[in-house]
Amino acid sequence: MKSSVRDKTEGAFHELKGTAKEIAGRLNADPDLEAAGTGEKIAGRAQEKLGQIKKILGK
């Protein structure tokens, strides 16, 4: 699998997992879990963007 495709796929997975943690944190009134979910969601978006950049540059 190409590096760009892998980054986009893993980024989407981390974004989805982060969203789930964020929602679970809100439902359980757990600000630490919600913050962890937000951080993971942002990291997933960044990784997804990295994959898009790699695709454009042809790596």
N, C-alpha and C positions, 0 to 999 in steps of 0.2 A: 504494500500500500504506500502511496506517495506520502511524503511528509506533510504536504499541505492538506490532503484529505484527512489524514489522521488528526492533525491539529484541529480542523473544523469539527470533526466528529467528536473528539474528546472535549472540545470547548462547549459544544452543544449539550453533551452529557453533564458536564460540570455546572452549566447554567441551569439545567433542569433540576439537578440535585440540590443546588443552592436555593432555587425557588421553593422546593419542597421543605427544606430546612427552615427557610424564612417563614413559611406559612405555619409549620409546626411550632416554631418559636412564638408566633403571635397567638396561636390557639392555646398554648400552654402557659402563656405569660412568662416566657423565658427569654429575656433580652439577650443573653449570651448566645443561645441557639439561633435567634433571629439575626444577630450580628454575624455569626459564622456563616449563615446562609447567604447573607448579603455579600460578604467577602468572596465566597465561592462563586456566586453568580457573576460578580464583576470579573473575577479571574477567568471564568469560562468565556465571557464575552471577549476578553483580551486575547485568549488563546484562539478563539474563532477568527478574530480579526487577523491574527498572525498567520493563520492558515490561508486566509484570503490574500494577504500580501505575498506570501510564498508562491501562491498560484500565479499571481500577476508577474512576479519576477522570474517564474519558471524554475523554482527550486524543488 
